[in-house]
Amino acid sequence: MIDLAGAILVPSRRVRRRRGALAPSPSSFIEEPTMALFPVISNFQEDFVLLLLPVDTENTMDEVAAAAAHHSVGTRVAPRPDKVVRVRRQGASDFFPRDQRLAETGVRPMETLEFIFCDA
């Protein structure tokens, strides 16, 4: 169930209704926190597939890189355990700081990010 503000509401306990019984009151629902889904395009080094990657705006660049690596490394890209994956805008030369949050970068939804293996 979704309220007018867009929050997802989940029953706090299982409610069984008898025929003719009243519907549960709104107080029997609790608001569950949801992550702020933010779609970016993953262009992983040596991967020939661009992927739509849903991440959270509160993720750090290391967490975004880990999410992208999860879908590419070991599938179409060979693992490189001695390297770290860094993130930058498509066509940029500078990488985002590894501890910077996605919300702080100015990246827009559906923007393409490059994920590159670098020395630690």
C-alpha positions, 0 to 999 in steps of 0.5 A: 500500500502506498500513501499520498507522500509515496512512502510504502506502508506495510502492516505491522502485524498480520490482520485477519478480517472476518466477513463484515469486519471493518478494515484495519485502521491506519495506525496498524501500518508502519512506515518502512524506510526505503532507499532513494533509488538513483539510476546510472549507466555502468560502463565497466572497463573491458565490458562490452555491455552498458548496464542500468545500475540502480544505486542509492544516493547515500552510497559512497563511490566505493559502494557504487563501484562494488555494485557495478563490479557485482554485475560485470566482474566474473561474468564478462570481465576478468577479476583483478584482486590486486586492483581497486575499481574507481569511478568517474564521469564518462569522458572525464580524466579525474576520478571521484573521491572514494568516500564521496557520496553519490548525492554530493557528486552532481551526477544526474539520473541516467548519466553514464559512469566509467568504472576503471581498475586502478592501483590501490 
